[in-house]
Amino acid sequence: LETVADTFGGASIPSTGMTQIFYNCFKLREVPSSLAGATPNNLSSTFSNCYRIKSIPALSYASVTNMSNTFQNCYSLESFPVTTFPVLTIFSNTFDGCKSLTSIELTFNSVTTMASAFNVCERLESVQLTTPNTLTNTSSMFNGCSKITRVNAFNTSYVTTAGSMYGGRSIEVIPAHDFSRVTSITSIFSTANVSRVLATGIKITASVSG
């Protein structure tokens, strides 16, 4: 499948979701623009493994709560519109493996997990995020982002799990995140490039035997 006819009207797509509808469409090059009229609440794995898609039209995310693996392994995806997600809670592995994505600017009002959200986005350089106090999991969020140079200090004050968040040759300067509630920090800054850590609240405990 390389193209899809523009026949998707908003009412023709169930509000319960678009889960996996283009899953493994390896040759699909374009996303139908009429999808902008849909109002799904679930985009889990919708475009996963669509290797040739380069851009995404401005879809409606007003009701979407789940975007796990939505664009996973969209190797050719170069850009994504500036977007606000009003009710989205699950944003795990969303852009995992998007090796051509270079920048991202997103606002979240209700997100709880962003685990592996940008994992192995090898060309990602600039990240601008707005996150709420509901965010608790950022594990492997930027793992393997080897070219990333700028990430804003988005809200992490309620994050408890952040292992490998910046793992794998990623950013040089860790932003001024608040990690005061983090209990899982394994390999959180495991990157050969890091030269300065501005994050605060990191708790390191040592076990004493005998």
LUMLODREN-33010 format. One record per residue (C-alpha): x negated, y negated, z negated. Coordinates in pm, whole numbers, padded with zeros to 5 digits, always signed. Layout:
N
XYZ
...
% end
This chain:
210
+00000+00000+00000
-00152-00332+00113
+00142-00573+00116
+00484-00590-00046
+00780-00760+00120
+00903-01072-00059
+01234-00922-00161
+01212-00940-00539
+01483-01172-00668
+01489-01254-01037
+01812-01063-01096
+01690-00755-00910
+01411-00684-01157
+01530-00550-01494
+01456-00783-01785
+01324-00477-01968
+01009-00495-01769
+00784-00436-01477
+00570-00170-01641
+00329-00003-01397
+00527-00102-01086
+00205-00167-00892
-00012+00068-01098
-00291+00226-00888
-00200+00029-00574
-00569+00029-00490
-00531-00151-00154
-00268-00409-00252
-00398-00755-00156
-00112-00994-00237
+00145-01026-00512
+00493-01120-00385
+00558-01487-00462
+00923-01411-00537
+00811-01234-00854
+00804-01584-01001
+01183-01553-01027
+01165-01247-01250
+01194-01271-01629
+01055-00942-01762
+00957-00879-02121
+00703-00607-02049
+00412-00633-01805
+00214-00341-01940
-00019-00202-01668
+00183-00382-01399
-00116-00448-01173
-00363-00209-01332
-00619-00078-01080
-00508-00313-00800
-00866-00353-00688
-00811-00603-00404
-00580-00867-00555
-00762-01201-00567
-00501-01430-00723
-00172-01422-00911
+00121-01658-00840
+00273-01859-01124
+00497-01593-01275
+00745-01652-01557
+00603-01543-01892
+00881-01696-02103
+01012-01359-02225
+00703-01141-02197
+00596-00972-02522
+00357-00706-02393
+00071-00756-02148
-00148-00461-02238
-00364-00355-01942
-00167-00584-01708
-00460-00668-01479
-00702-00402-01593
-00962-00324-01326
-00838-00588-01085
-01196-00615-00966
-01131-00888-00707
-00915-01117-00923
-01093-01453-00915
-00849-01685-01088
-00546-01700-01314
-00319-02004-01361
-00330-02215-01677
-00052-02048-01876
+00139-02066-02204
+00280-01749-02356
+00562-01841-02599
+00655-01496-02734
+00373-01266-02622
+00233-01046-02900
+00022-00780-02726
-00266-00897-02506
-00501-00600-02529
-00717-00495-02232
-00521-00745-02022
-00814-00852-01805
-01040-00560-01891
-01275-00496-01600
-01181-00808-01401
-01533-00850-01273
-01466-01151-01047
-01275-01371-01293
-01480-01685-01367
-01270-01898-01604
-00954-01880-01812
-00733-02130-01997
-00445-01984-02199
-00216-02082-02486
-00056-01825-02716
+00220-01894-02967
+00274-01547-03114
-00009-01314-03011
-00125-01051-03263
-00388-00852-03074
-00640-00949-02809
-00855-00638-02839
-01071-00590-02527
-00874-00866-02357
-01171-00974-02142
-01388-00667-02181
-01653-00641-01905
-01542-00957-01726
-01893-00980-01588
-01857-01318-01414
-01647-01494-01675
-01823-01817-01771
-01569-02049-01935
-01292-01969-02184
-01040-02212-02333
-00786-02051-02566
-00524-02172-02812
-00420-01905-03061
-00183-01894-03362
-00221-01763-03717
-00061-01435-03608
-00377-01317-03427
-00537-01031-03627
-00741-00823-03378
-01018-00951-03149
-01231-00636-03130
-01438-00608-02808
-01261-00919-02681
-01564-01048-02487
-01770-00732-02490
-01988-00709-02180
-01917-01064-02059
-02276-01112-01948
-02240-01458-01790
-02018-01629-02043
-02155-01966-02152
-01866-02145-02317
-01590-02032-02551
-01396-02280-02762
-01354-02220-03135
-01000-02084-03107
-00812-01993-03424
-00933-01668-03583
-00843-01751-03942
-00616-01446-03980
-00826-01200-03780
-00916-00886-03974
-01071-00672-03699
-01345-00818-03480
-01593-00540-03412
-01798-00589-03093
-01610-00912-03023
-01916-01063-02858
-02104-00741-02788
-02316-00661-02488
-02532-00950-02363
-02265-01215-02393
-02268-01576-02514
-02576-01745-02662
-02395-01961-02919
-02114-01803-03121
-01839-02066-03167
-01727-02199-03505
-01467-01930-03568
-01326-01869-03917
-01390-01503-03997
-01303-01525-04366
-01041-01248-04342
-01240-01014-04119
-01301-00671-04274
-01429-00488-03965
-01739-00655-03819
-01933-00364-03670
-02147-00492-03381
-01951-00820-03383
-02250-01016-03247
-02433-00726-03086
-02576-00920-02797
-02932-00975-02688
-02854-01333-02585
-02721-01480-02911
-02944-01753-03053
-02707-01939-03284
-02400-01846-03489
-02162-02126-03587
-01892-01891-03718
-01814-01902-04089
-01665-01677-04355
-01843-01357-04256
-01856-01117-04550
-02139-00867-04570
-02123-00604-04840
-02382-00346-04933
-02314-00010-05090
-02534+00088-05382
-02585+00454-05456
-02685+00629-05768
% end
